[in-house]
Amino acid sequence: MSVHVDLRCLQDPTHPERGIPTYTAQLAVATEAARAHRDLLWVLSADGPVPRGARDLLHSGRVVRDDDHAVRDGADVLHITSPFYGLPARIEPAPARYRATVATLYDLIPLRYPEVYLSSRHMVAAYRSRLELVRQADRVLSISRATTRDAIDLAGIDPGRIVTIGAGVSADHVPASDPSVAYDGARAALPDVRPGFVLYTGGWDFRKNLEGLLQGYAQLPRALRAQHQLVIVCSLQPQQREHLEHIARDLGVIDDFLLTGYVSDAVLIALYQSTALFVFPSLFEGFGLPVAEALACGAPCIVADTSSLVEIVPDPAGRFDPGDARSIADRMAAALTPGALRDDLLELAATQRYSWHDVAGRTLQAYDEAAPRRRAPLAARPRCRIALVSPMPPVASGVADYSARLLPELARHADVDVFAQAGADPIEVEGVRCFAAAALPAVRAAQGEYDDIVYSIGNSEYHYEVFAQARRHRGGTALLHDVALQGVLRLARTRRPDIVDVDALIALEALEAGDLVIEHAGYPAHRSPDYADLNRPLVRSIARRVDRLLVHSRFAASLARLELAPGDRADVQTVAFAHRTMPAPAEGPRDAVVSMGILSSVKQSVEVWEAFLLAATRHPHLVFALVGENHLDQQTLDRLQERARTTGVAGRVIATGRVSDAQYNAWLARAMVAVQLRATSRGESSAAVADCFAAGVPVIVSALGSALELPPGSVVRIPVTTRPDRIAAEIDDVISDPIRRQTLGSAARSHAVAHDFARAARDILIAGGADLSGVVSRTG
């Protein structure tokens, strides 16, 4: 069965952080994880940027633009995740393209408050046209029982077509092991937050009843109010902020009142985990996701006695009349005071759980009920004499090392001419000839055309000549080790301007200034650190000059396709990321916990070091080593080493600096567990993780990018924002469980054996069109 899921609401130009985009993004990730045999495409607008909400879907390799050929061909089911977003819409149900439609219904609030939301004929017409789209859907996915009742009573939708799927809360919303530590984290970002604060978070809307909340707060006894500052987390325009501050001043609570503006997810979670009370005074909700998030983080919650909120807080004692300031104040006072009500609210927070996995299961079942399944076949093409254009050893480049290991395996099936930098190490492989990179045109002219030219491309200055040759000779294959080419093109602007096109120059200037690229200028809310990671990786600079782009993960493929024009997206293919072959791990004790590769902020080396300090105090028999060249500033490195000295573990927590191959392998042989984290991903695959896999070392990785595609049971995944104490706890768990270590190491090594350089070479040749079924390898 094929399904197209409309994710354009994630690209909302002004408020992509609001409830519907958040709901849609989290449900999409859970549905992708549970999809089984179903063929899902996640569809973004061709006009908008890649939103941060789509990041965790990119590894699927099925995030596409709505002008993509695959979308135009239609599917069994179209899932309209936000029926009232985006008029006019490109993706609309059409009998010739979709056999069934599914629509998510969050609420029918405009029908309850038409004087507010439907104040003109134009708005009424637009809303009713979209409501009709929901009415005609084969399945309507309602997010609460309250919304289901409204769908039947207000919209006249057949109850037999409605599925109440509910909502979930992401896995990083958990109670704090120590609320005081969570409070310290919140206060680090928001210094004016006081202990014992009362929290609200949500949008700005009359329905959210912020004025009522302030009025109720103002009626608390002065002494109680002084102990419990009111903190409102909400994105506000200047005039909205001034309005609330004016009300607070008139009510005499301005000194006990804090407007934070927008905060990051990590800060919001810390606020949930450390608040004395979460208050949600909304007049009407489709679900009330902030309440579910607060409960998941262990916060006692009181809510308005309305709509879906009665489903989340079922005890009437935990609810109040949102139109009565006295009712709000009384319930707040009771909930803040030790006693039966507070105990009940804390018990609810400890037991109430909302699982996206369950919501995804109900969603997938609705797809199955809406339309039957359908499958499609695949195919390939033949070729056999190739050129490999790549830096080679002794260049200090991971790509050079990768190409050197790949070369003998390519030569088993094809004659290979290598075009590398001057001074490359001699290559003694049968069937391989070596030339200077600049000699490629002359060799082609003298000896005829190659069946394929493979350009092995990374993101450093060692690839200028590879870029130059790819720009000069149209066609061939680009093997992209980094799908984001911003680094090499940024360096090349002054050193090799001939390889940087005008389009890339304009994009680089915008990204370096922290601006949106010109085509996304109308989406100001997407101006964030994630924007540069997810948009304009500049792969189009090479894509327009080759026949195909090969990348190592579905995540990287998604990033590439989302930047490319529709006609170029099918040229992106995924091939195996090769793991080197290493001897079976030696029997005997291992005495090290390691982090392999360069030290940098992207690799979260500071957090890993802090975690190593904590773990080292609990495991005095082990050494903890960050093995690799330092890319942190010297001041940071000095500070970390001083921390090791003051902690008393300086001899056992070390940064080795750059090491030889033999030393690197020796550390792998000593490793009991490895910690390989990343703060962000631009589509790269980790050679360090691959080396650990080959050595049978259990690895703790960030749940990010291509690491999400490693097989279950082969790694320990932790959230990107995990604190050092939690990293140390994960290290403790692996160290203390020999059976788990053995299971992880065996699964990792099995994956490495199945994804060796022989498989990678075959993938590359087949992608280029070679038919290897009748080829006799040089090893017989």
matplotlib code that plots the C-alpha trace (Angstrom):
import matplotlib.pyplot as plt

x = [0.0, 1.3, 0.5, 1.5, 1.5, 1.2, 3.8, 3.5, 2.2, 5.8, 6.9, 4.4, 6.2, 5.4, 4.7, 6.1, 6.6, 2.9, 0.7, -0.3, 3.2, 4.6, 1.8, 2.3, 6.1, 6.1, 3.3, 5.2, 8.4, 6.4, 4.5, 7.7, 9.2, 6.1, 5.3, 6.3, 5.5, 3.7, 5.2, 5.0, 6.2, 6.5, 5.6, 6.9, 6.1, 8.5, 8.5, 9.4, 12.6, 13.3, 11.9, 13.6, 10.5, 11.3, 14.9, 14.2, 12.4, 15.3, 16.9, 13.9, 15.0, 11.3, 10.9, 10.0, 8.7, 5.2, 6.3, 8.2, 7.4, 6.6, 3.9, 2.4, 2.0, -0.4, -0.9, -3.4, -4.0, -3.4, -3.2, -4.0, -2.4, -3.6, -6.8, -7.1, -3.5, -2.3, -4.8, -4.6, -2.9, -0.9, -1.8, -5.5, -7.5, -8.2, -9.9, -7.2, -4.4, -5.6, -7.9, -8.7, -8.1, -7.4, -7.7, -6.6, -9.1, -7.6, -10.7, -13.7, -13.1, -13.9, -17.4, -17.7, -16.3, -17.3, -17.3, -13.6, -12.3, -14.8, -15.4, -15.6, -17.3, -14.0, -12.9, -16.2, -15.9, -12.3, -13.0, -16.1, -14.3, -11.7, -14.2, -15.9, -12.6, -12.6, -16.3, -15.5, -12.4, -12.6, -11.2, -11.1, -8.4, -9.7, -7.2, -9.6, -13.0, -14.1, -13.1, -14.9, -18.1, -17.7, -17.1, -20.4, -22.4, -21.1, -19.8, -22.2, -19.5, -20.5, -19.3, -18.3, -15.6, -14.0, -11.1, -10.1, -6.3, -5.3, -1.9, 1.5, 4.5, 8.0, 10.4, 12.5, 9.7, 10.4, 10.5, 13.8, 15.9, 16.6, 14.2, 16.8, 19.2, 16.4, 15.8, 19.5, 19.3, 16.2, 17.7, 21.0, 18.8, 16.4, 18.2, 15.0, 13.1, 12.6, 12.3, 8.8, 7.5, 4.0, 4.2, 2.0, 3.1, 1.0, 0.1, -1.2, -4.9, -8.0, -9.0, -5.8, -7.2, -3.9, -5.8, -7.9, -4.8, -3.3, -6.5, -6.6, -3.0, -3.5, -6.1, -3.7, -2.7, 0.3, 2.6, 1.7, 2.3, 5.7, 6.7, 5.4, 6.4, 4.1, 6.2, 4.5, 6.3, 4.9, 6.1, 4.9, 4.9, 6.1, 2.5, 1.3, 4.0, 3.2, -0.5, 0.2, 2.7, 0.2, -2.4, 0.1, 1.1, -2.6, -3.2, -0.1, 1.7, 4.4, 7.2, 6.1, 5.5, 7.9, 7.4, 10.1, 9.3, 10.2, 12.5, 14.2, 12.7, 15.5, 14.7, 11.0, 11.5, 13.6, 10.8, 8.2, 10.5, 11.1, 7.8, 5.8, 2.5, 1.5, -1.7, -3.6, -6.6, -7.7, -11.4, -11.3, -8.8, -8.7, -6.3, -4.0, -0.6, 1.3, -0.7, 0.3, 3.9, 3.9, 2.4, 5.0, 7.7, 6.2, 4.5, 1.3, -1.3, -4.6, -6.6, -9.8, -13.0, -13.6, -13.4, -10.6, -8.8, -11.3, -9.9, -6.3, -7.1, -10.1, -10.4, -12.8, -10.7, -7.9, -10.0, -11.5, -13.9, -11.7, -14.1, -14.0, -10.8, -11.7, -12.1, -8.6, -7.1, -8.7, -7.6, -4.1, -3.8, -5.0, -2.7, 0.3, -0.4, 0.7, -2.4, -4.7, -5.2, -1.5, -0.8, -3.5, -2.1, 1.5, 0.1, -1.6, 1.7, 3.4, 0.9, -0.5, 1.4, 0.7, 2.5, 3.2, 3.7, 0.1, -1.1, 1.0, -0.5, -4.0, -3.0, -1.6, -4.6, -6.8, -4.6, -5.1, -8.9, -9.1, -7.4, -5.9, -2.2, -0.2, 3.5, 6.0, 9.2, 12.8, 15.5, 19.2, 21.6, 25.1, 28.8, 32.6, 35.7, 35.9, 37.9, 38.1, 38.9, 39.8, 42.4, 44.6, 47.0, 49.2, 46.6, 45.2, 41.7, 39.1, 37.9, 41.5, 41.7, 38.2, 39.1, 42.3, 40.4, 37.7, 40.1, 41.1, 37.4, 36.5, 39.4, 38.0, 35.2, 36.4, 39.6, 40.2, 42.2, 42.9, 43.3, 44.7, 46.9, 50.6, 52.7, 50.0, 51.4, 52.1, 49.2, 50.0, 46.7, 46.3, 44.2, 44.7, 46.7, 47.5, 47.5, 47.5, 44.0, 44.6, 45.5, 41.8, 41.0, 44.2, 43.6, 40.0, 41.1, 43.8, 42.2, 38.4, 35.5, 35.0, 31.9, 31.7, 33.8, 33.4, 34.2, 34.8, 33.9, 34.3, 34.0, 37.6, 40.2, 41.6, 38.7, 39.3, 40.7, 37.9, 35.4, 37.2, 37.2, 33.5, 32.7, 34.8, 33.5, 29.8, 28.4, 29.6, 28.9, 29.5, 30.2, 29.3, 30.9, 29.4, 26.1, 26.6, 29.3, 29.2, 32.7, 34.6, 32.9, 33.4, 37.1, 37.2, 35.8, 39.2, 41.5, 39.7, 36.9, 36.7, 34.8, 32.2, 29.1, 27.1, 24.2, 26.5, 28.1, 24.8, 23.6, 26.9, 26.7, 23.1, 24.0, 27.1, 25.0, 22.5, 19.9, 17.5, 18.4, 16.4, 13.7, 12.9, 12.7, 9.0, 9.5, 11.1, 10.2, 12.6, 15.7, 17.4, 20.7, 19.0, 18.2, 21.7, 22.0, 18.8, 18.7, 21.0, 23.7, 24.8, 24.8, 23.2, 26.6, 27.8, 24.4, 23.9, 27.2, 26.9, 24.5, 24.0, 24.7, 25.6, 25.2, 25.6, 22.3, 18.6, 19.0, 21.7, 19.6, 16.7, 18.8, 20.1, 16.7, 15.0, 17.4, 17.3, 15.0, 12.3, 14.1, 17.4, 16.0, 15.8, 19.5, 20.2, 20.9, 21.9, 24.9, 26.5, 28.8, 31.8, 33.3, 36.9, 37.7, 39.4, 40.5, 38.0, 38.2, 40.9, 39.7, 40.7, 39.9, 39.3, 40.2, 39.1, 36.1, 36.8, 35.5, 37.2, 37.9, 38.4, 37.5, 35.0, 31.8, 29.9, 31.1, 29.9, 33.4, 33.0, 29.9, 31.7, 34.6, 32.3, 30.6, 34.0, 34.9, 31.8, 32.2, 35.9, 35.2, 32.9, 35.2, 38.8, 40.0, 39.3, 40.9, 38.7, 40.2, 39.2, 41.3, 41.9, 43.1, 41.9, 39.6, 38.5, 40.0, 43.0, 41.3, 38.5, 40.9, 42.9, 39.7, 38.7, 42.2, 42.1, 38.7, 40.3, 43.1, 40.7, 38.5, 41.5, 41.3, 43.8, 45.8, 42.7, 40.7, 42.9, 42.8, 45.4, 45.8, 46.4, 47.5, 49.0, 47.0, 48.7, 47.8, 44.3, 43.8, 45.4, 42.8, 40.0, 41.5, 41.4, 37.9, 35.1, 32.6, 32.8, 30.8, 30.3, 28.0, 27.0, 25.2, 23.9, 23.9, 24.3, 24.0, 27.5, 28.1, 30.7, 33.9, 34.6, 31.4, 32.2, 35.7, 34.1, 31.6, 34.4, 36.3, 33.2, 33.0, 29.6, 28.8, 26.7, 25.5, 23.3, 19.8, 20.4, 20.9, 22.4, 22.8, 19.0, 19.5, 21.9, 20.1, 18.2, 20.4, 23.7, 24.0, 22.7, 21.0, 20.6, 18.9, 21.0, 20.5, 21.4, 23.3, 26.7, 25.2, 22.8, 25.7, 27.7, 24.7, 24.5, 28.2, 27.6, 24.8, 26.8, 30.0, 28.0, 26.2, 28.7, 26.0, 24.6, 28.1, 28.7, 25.3, 25.9, 29.4, 28.4, 25.5, 27.8, 30.5, 27.9, 26.7, 30.3, 30.9, 27.7, 28.7, 32.3, 34.2, 33.4, 29.7, 30.3, 32.3, 29.5, 26.9, 28.9, 29.4, 25.8, 24.6, 26.7, 25.0, 27.5, 26.1, 28.2, 26.3, 28.7, 31.9, 34.8, 36.6, 40.4, 40.4, 38.6]
y = [0.0, 3.5, 6.6, 10.3, 12.2, 16.0, 17.7, 21.2, 22.6, 22.0, 24.8, 27.4, 30.7, 32.3, 29.7, 26.3, 25.6, 25.7, 22.7, 21.3, 21.3, 19.8, 17.1, 16.3, 16.1, 13.8, 11.5, 11.3, 10.1, 7.5, 6.4, 6.0, 3.8, 1.6, 1.6, -2.0, -3.0, 0.3, 2.6, 6.1, 9.3, 12.4, 15.5, 19.0, 22.1, 22.8, 26.5, 26.3, 25.4, 22.0, 22.5, 21.2, 19.2, 17.0, 16.3, 12.9, 11.7, 12.4, 9.1, 7.4, 8.6, 9.2, 13.0, 14.6, 17.9, 18.2, 18.8, 15.5, 13.0, 10.4, 12.6, 13.5, 9.8, 9.5, 6.8, 4.5, 7.0, 10.7, 11.8, 15.5, 16.2, 19.8, 20.3, 24.0, 24.9, 26.3, 27.8, 27.0, 23.6, 21.7, 18.3, 17.8, 14.6, 13.6, 10.3, 9.7, 10.1, 8.9, 6.0, 7.3, 10.2, 10.4, 13.8, 14.7, 16.8, 18.7, 20.8, 22.7, 25.7, 28.2, 26.8, 27.4, 30.9, 32.1, 35.8, 35.5, 33.2, 33.5, 37.3, 37.8, 36.1, 35.2, 33.4, 31.6, 30.4, 29.2, 27.4, 25.7, 24.5, 22.9, 21.5, 19.8, 18.2, 16.6, 15.6, 13.7, 11.9, 8.1, 8.3, 11.2, 11.0, 12.8, 13.7, 13.5, 12.3, 16.0, 16.6, 13.4, 14.7, 18.0, 16.2, 14.4, 17.2, 20.3, 18.9, 16.1, 13.5, 9.9, 8.3, 5.2, 7.1, 8.7, 7.2, 8.8, 8.4, 10.7, 12.3, 11.3, 12.9, 12.6, 10.3, 13.1, 14.3, 12.4, 13.3, 14.7, 12.4, 15.5, 18.5, 20.8, 20.0, 20.6, 24.0, 24.9, 24.1, 26.2, 29.1, 28.9, 29.9, 32.1, 33.7, 35.5, 32.2, 31.8, 28.5, 27.2, 28.9, 28.2, 27.5, 28.1, 27.4, 27.7, 30.1, 33.6, 33.6, 34.9, 31.2, 30.6, 32.9, 34.5, 37.5, 35.1, 33.3, 36.7, 37.7, 34.3, 34.5, 38.1, 36.7, 34.3, 35.4, 37.7, 35.4, 32.4, 34.5, 35.7, 32.0, 31.0, 33.3, 33.0, 32.1, 32.3, 30.6, 31.9, 33.5, 37.1, 40.1, 43.3, 44.7, 41.4, 41.4, 45.1, 44.2, 41.4, 43.5, 46.3, 43.9, 42.5, 46.0, 47.0, 43.8, 44.5, 41.2, 42.6, 41.7, 38.1, 37.6, 36.5, 36.4, 34.3, 34.5, 31.4, 28.9, 25.8, 22.3, 21.5, 24.6, 23.9, 20.4, 21.6, 24.1, 21.3, 19.1, 21.8, 23.7, 23.6, 23.6, 23.7, 25.7, 25.6, 27.9, 27.5, 28.1, 25.3, 22.8, 20.1, 18.1, 20.2, 18.8, 21.1, 19.5, 16.0, 17.1, 18.6, 15.4, 13.3, 15.4, 14.8, 18.2, 18.5, 20.0, 21.9, 22.7, 24.4, 22.3, 22.3, 20.3, 17.7, 18.9, 16.8, 13.7, 14.6, 15.5, 13.3, 14.3, 17.3, 18.4, 19.2, 21.5, 25.0, 27.3, 29.3, 32.2, 32.7, 34.2, 33.2, 29.5, 29.7, 31.2, 28.7, 25.7, 27.1, 27.7, 24.2, 22.6, 24.5, 23.6, 20.2, 18.0, 15.5, 17.4, 18.0, 14.3, 13.2, 15.6, 14.2, 10.6, 11.5, 12.9, 9.7, 7.4, 9.2, 8.3, 9.3, 7.2, 8.3, 4.6, 3.9, 6.9, 5.7, 2.3, 3.6, 5.9, 3.0, 0.9, 3.8, 3.8, 0.0, 0.4, 3.2, 1.5, -1.9, -2.5, -2.2, -3.0, -2.0, -3.6, -2.3, -2.6, -1.9, -1.3, -2.7, -1.1, -2.2, 0.2, 3.1, 6.1, 7.0, 10.7, 11.1, 12.3, 9.3, 8.7, 10.2, 13.1, 13.4, 12.9, 10.3, 10.2, 9.4, 6.4, 5.3, 5.4, 3.4, 0.7, 0.7, 0.5, -3.2, -4.2, -2.1, -3.7, -7.2, -6.4, -3.6, -2.1, 1.1, 4.2, 6.4, 10.1, 11.6, 14.4, 14.7, 12.7, 10.1, 6.8, 4.2, 1.8, -1.8, -3.4, -5.6, -3.9, -0.4, 2.4, 5.8, 9.3, 12.9, 14.3, 16.9, 14.1, 12.9, 14.8, 13.5, 9.9, 10.0, 11.5, 9.0, 5.8, 6.3, 7.0, 5.3, 3.4, 5.5, 8.2, 8.1, 11.4, 10.7, 14.0, 15.2, 18.6, 19.8, 21.6, 18.2, 18.0, 21.1, 19.1, 16.5, 19.3, 20.9, 17.6, 17.0, 20.5, 20.1, 16.6, 16.2, 12.8, 10.2, 9.4, 11.7, 9.6, 12.1, 11.3, 14.6, 15.7, 19.3, 20.9, 24.3, 23.8, 23.1, 25.7, 28.3, 27.6, 27.5, 31.0, 32.5, 29.6, 28.1, 30.4, 28.6, 25.7, 27.8, 28.8, 32.0, 30.2, 28.7, 32.1, 33.8, 31.0, 31.1, 34.8, 34.4, 31.4, 33.1, 36.2, 34.0, 34.9, 32.7, 32.1, 34.3, 31.7, 31.3, 35.0, 34.7, 32.1, 34.2, 31.8, 29.3, 31.4, 29.1, 27.2, 24.2, 26.1, 26.0, 22.3, 21.4, 23.8, 24.5, 21.9, 23.1, 19.6, 21.1, 22.5, 19.1, 17.4, 19.3, 18.1, 14.3, 11.5, 10.3, 11.1, 8.3, 8.9, 6.6, 7.0, 7.7, 10.8, 12.2, 11.2, 13.1, 16.3, 16.1, 15.5, 18.2, 20.8, 19.5, 20.3, 17.6, 16.2, 15.6, 13.9, 10.4, 10.6, 10.4, 6.8, 5.2, 2.8, 1.0, 2.9, 0.5, -0.9, -2.1, -5.7, -6.3, -9.5, -10.9, -9.1, -10.7, -12.6, -11.0, -7.9, -4.5, -1.5, 1.7, 3.7, 5.8, 8.4, 8.1, 10.9, 14.6, 16.7, 19.4, 21.0, 19.2, 15.8, 17.1, 16.5, 18.8, 16.8, 13.5, 14.7, 15.8, 12.4, 10.6, 12.5, 11.3, 7.7, 7.6, 8.3, 5.2, 2.9, 3.4, 0.4, 2.0, 4.6, 7.1, 8.5, 11.0, 9.7, 12.2, 15.6, 18.6, 21.0, 22.7, 26.0, 25.7, 27.5, 25.0, 22.1, 23.6, 24.0, 20.4, 19.1, 21.3, 19.7, 16.3, 17.3, 18.8, 15.7, 13.5, 11.5, 13.3, 10.1, 8.2, 10.8, 11.9, 13.6, 11.8, 14.3, 13.0, 9.4, 7.0, 4.2, 1.7, 3.7, 4.2, 0.5, -0.2, 2.0, 0.1, -3.1, -1.8, -0.4, -1.8, 0.8, 3.8, 7.1, 8.7, 11.7, 14.5, 17.8, 18.1, 16.1, 17.2, 13.7, 12.3, 8.7, 8.2, 6.4, 6.3, 4.4, 2.1, 1.4, 0.6, -1.8, -3.6, -4.0, -5.3, -2.4, -1.5, 2.1, 4.9, 7.3, 10.3, 9.5, 11.7, 11.5, 8.2, 6.8, 6.2, 3.8, 1.5, -1.8, -2.2, -3.8, -2.8, 0.6, 2.4, 5.6, 8.6, 12.0, 14.7, 17.0, 14.3, 15.8, 14.5, 12.8, 10.8, 10.0, 8.7, 6.7, 5.0, 4.2, 2.7, 0.6, -0.9, -1.5, -3.2, -5.7, -8.1, -9.9, -6.7, -5.6, -8.9, -8.7, -5.1, -5.9, -9.0, -7.2, -4.3, -6.6, -8.6, -5.3, -4.4, -7.8, -7.4, -3.9, -4.3, -2.6, -5.5, -4.8, -1.0, -1.5, -3.7, -1.1, 1.7, -0.3, -1.5, 2.1, 3.1, 0.5, -2.4, -5.9, -8.0, -11.3, -12.5, -10.7, -13.0, -11.4, -11.1, -13.4, -16.1]
z = [0.0, -0.9, 1.1, 0.6, 3.8, 3.5, 5.8, 4.4, 7.8, 9.1, 6.8, 8.2, 7.5, 10.8, 13.5, 12.7, 16.4, 17.2, 18.1, 14.7, 13.2, 16.4, 16.5, 12.8, 13.1, 16.1, 14.7, 11.4, 13.1, 15.0, 11.9, 9.9, 12.7, 12.7, 9.0, 8.3, 4.7, 3.9, 1.2, 2.7, 1.1, 3.3, 1.2, 1.7, -0.4, -3.3, -2.3, 1.4, 3.3, 4.8, 8.4, 11.5, 12.2, 9.2, 10.4, 12.0, 8.9, 6.5, 7.2, 5.7, 2.2, 1.4, 2.2, -1.2, -2.6, -3.8, -7.4, -7.4, -10.1, -7.5, -6.0, -9.4, -10.0, -7.0, -4.4, -2.8, 0.1, 0.6, 4.2, 4.7, 8.1, 8.3, 6.3, 7.1, 6.3, 3.0, 0.6, -2.3, -2.0, -4.5, -3.1, -3.4, -3.6, -7.2, -8.2, -10.9, -8.4, -5.0, -4.3, -0.8, 1.5, 5.2, 7.1, 10.6, 12.5, 15.5, 16.4, 15.0, 17.2, 14.3, 14.3, 18.1, 17.9, 14.4, 15.4, 16.1, 13.5, 10.6, 10.6, 6.8, 3.9, 2.4, 5.6, 5.9, 2.3, 2.7, 5.9, 4.7, 1.5, 3.7, 6.1, 3.1, 2.3, 5.8, 5.4, 2.2, 3.6, 3.8, 7.3, 9.7, 12.4, 15.5, 18.1, 21.1, 22.1, 22.4, 18.8, 17.7, 19.4, 17.6, 14.2, 14.6, 16.1, 14.4, 11.1, 10.5, 9.8, 9.8, 13.1, 11.2, 9.3, 12.4, 14.3, 17.6, 17.5, 20.4, 20.8, 22.2, 23.9, 22.6, 24.5, 25.8, 28.0, 31.2, 34.9, 36.1, 38.3, 40.3, 39.9, 41.3, 38.5, 36.0, 37.7, 37.4, 33.7, 33.2, 35.2, 33.1, 30.1, 32.0, 34.9, 36.2, 36.9, 40.7, 42.6, 43.1, 39.9, 38.3, 34.6, 31.5, 28.0, 24.8, 22.0, 21.9, 21.3, 23.1, 23.6, 25.6, 28.3, 29.5, 30.9, 33.0, 34.2, 35.3, 37.1, 38.9, 39.8, 41.2, 43.6, 45.3, 48.8, 48.6, 50.6, 48.4, 45.2, 46.5, 46.8, 43.3, 40.4, 37.3, 34.3, 30.8, 27.9, 24.7, 21.4, 21.6, 19.3, 21.0, 21.3, 22.8, 25.4, 26.3, 26.6, 29.2, 31.1, 31.3, 32.7, 35.2, 36.3, 36.8, 38.8, 41.0, 40.0, 37.7, 40.1, 40.3, 36.6, 33.9, 30.1, 28.6, 24.9, 22.8, 24.5, 23.1, 23.6, 26.1, 28.2, 28.1, 29.3, 32.1, 33.0, 33.0, 35.2, 37.8, 38.0, 41.2, 39.2, 35.5, 34.8, 31.6, 31.5, 27.9, 27.0, 24.5, 23.1, 20.5, 22.7, 25.0, 24.1, 26.6, 29.5, 28.3, 28.0, 31.5, 33.0, 31.2, 32.8, 36.3, 36.8, 38.8, 36.4, 36.8, 33.8, 32.6, 33.0, 29.2, 26.0, 25.7, 28.9, 31.0, 29.2, 30.2, 33.8, 34.6, 38.3, 38.7, 41.6, 39.2, 37.1, 37.4, 35.7, 33.2, 33.2, 36.9, 38.3, 41.8, 40.7, 39.1, 42.2, 44.6, 42.6, 42.2, 45.9, 46.8, 44.2, 45.6, 49.2, 50.6, 50.9, 49.2, 45.9, 45.4, 46.1, 43.6, 40.9, 41.5, 41.2, 37.9, 36.6, 37.6, 35.9, 32.9, 29.6, 26.0, 23.5, 19.9, 19.1, 19.9, 17.9, 14.9, 15.2, 15.0, 12.1, 10.1, 10.7, 9.3, 6.2, 5.8, 6.2, 3.7, 0.8, -0.2, -0.6, -3.8, -4.6, -7.3, -8.7, -9.2, -11.9, -12.8, -15.8, -17.0, -17.3, -16.8, -17.2, -14.8, -13.6, -9.9, -9.2, -5.6, -3.1, -2.0, 0.9, 2.2, 2.2, 5.7, 4.6, 5.6, 2.0, 0.8, 3.2, 2.2, -1.5, -0.9, 0.8, -1.8, -4.8, -4.6, -4.4, -7.4, -9.2, -8.6, -11.1, -13.4, -14.8, -12.8, -13.6, -10.5, -10.9, -7.7, -6.4, -7.2, -4.7, -4.0, -2.6, -5.2, -5.8, -6.4, -7.3, -10.3, -13.0, -11.6, -13.2, -11.6, -13.1, -11.9, -11.6, -14.2, -16.8, -17.0, -20.3, -22.0, -21.0, -22.1, -25.5, -26.0, -24.8, -25.2, -23.0, -19.6, -18.8, -15.7, -13.9, -10.1, -8.3, -4.6, -3.0, 0.6, 2.3, 2.6, 0.5, -0.6, -3.1, -5.2, -8.1, -7.9, -8.1, -11.0, -13.0, -12.3, -13.5, -16.7, -17.7, -17.7, -16.7, -14.3, -10.7, -7.7, -4.5, -1.8, 1.6, 2.8, 1.3, 2.7, 0.6, 2.2, 3.8, 0.6, -1.4, 1.3, 1.3, -2.5, -2.9, -2.5, -3.3, -6.3, -7.4, -10.7, -9.0, -7.2, -9.3, -8.8, -7.2, -4.5, -3.9, -3.2, -0.9, 1.0, 1.7, 3.0, 5.2, 6.7, 7.5, 9.3, 6.7, 4.7, 1.1, -1.3, -2.2, 1.5, 2.4, 3.2, 5.9, 8.8, 11.5, 10.1, 10.8, 13.3, 13.7, 12.1, 8.9, 7.5, 8.3, 6.6, 3.7, 0.7, 1.4, -2.1, -3.5, -6.6, -7.5, -8.4, -9.2, -12.4, -13.8, -13.1, -14.0, -10.5, -6.8, -4.5, -0.7, 2.3, 4.1, 3.5, 5.7, 3.3, 0.3, 1.7, 2.2, -1.3, -3.0, -1.1, -2.5, -6.1, -9.0, -9.6, -12.7, -10.7, -7.6, -9.1, -9.7, -5.9, -4.8, -1.5, -1.4, 1.5, 3.8, 3.9, 7.1, 7.1, 7.8, 11.1, 12.9, 15.3, 18.7, 20.9, 24.0, 27.2, 29.3, 27.8, 30.0, 28.1, 27.3, 24.2, 21.8, 18.5, 16.0, 16.2, 19.3, 18.3, 19.5, 16.7, 18.2, 21.6, 22.9, 25.9, 27.0, 26.5, 28.5, 31.4, 31.2, 31.3, 34.4, 36.2, 35.0, 35.8, 39.5, 39.6, 37.6, 38.9, 36.9, 33.5, 31.3, 29.5, 26.2, 23.5, 20.7, 17.9, 16.8, 18.9, 17.0, 20.2, 21.1, 23.4, 26.2, 26.2, 26.2, 29.0, 31.0, 30.5, 31.5, 34.6, 35.5, 35.2, 37.6, 40.1, 39.9, 40.6, 37.4, 35.2, 34.5, 33.4, 31.5, 28.6, 25.2, 23.1, 20.3, 16.8, 16.7, 14.2, 12.6, 14.8, 18.0, 16.7, 16.3, 19.7, 21.4, 19.5, 20.8, 24.4, 24.1, 26.3, 25.0, 22.7, 22.9, 19.5, 19.7, 17.4, 18.1, 14.5, 11.3, 7.7, 6.2, 7.0, 8.1, 10.8, 10.0, 13.7, 14.4, 11.4, 12.9, 16.3, 14.6, 12.8, 16.1, 17.8, 20.2, 21.7, 20.7, 22.3, 19.6, 19.3, 17.9, 14.9, 11.1, 9.7, 13.2, 13.2, 10.3, 12.1, 12.9, 16.2, 18.9, 17.3, 19.1, 22.2, 21.0, 23.3, 22.6, 21.1, 24.2, 26.7, 29.7, 30.8, 33.9, 31.7, 29.2, 32.2, 33.3, 29.9, 30.1, 33.5, 32.2, 29.4, 31.5, 34.2, 31.9, 30.2, 28.3, 26.9, 25.9, 24.1, 22.3, 21.2, 20.0, 18.1, 16.4, 15.5, 14.1, 12.1, 10.5, 9.7, 8.0, 6.0, 4.9, 4.0, 1.1, -1.2, -0.9, -1.2, -4.4, -5.9, -5.0, -6.7, -9.9, -10.1, -9.5, -12.4, -14.6, -14.4, -14.8, -12.4, -12.9, -15.6, -14.5, -13.3, -10.4, -10.3, -7.3, -9.2]

ax = plt.figure().add_subplot(projection="3d")
ax.plot(x, y, z, "-o")
ax.set_aspect("equal")
plt.show()
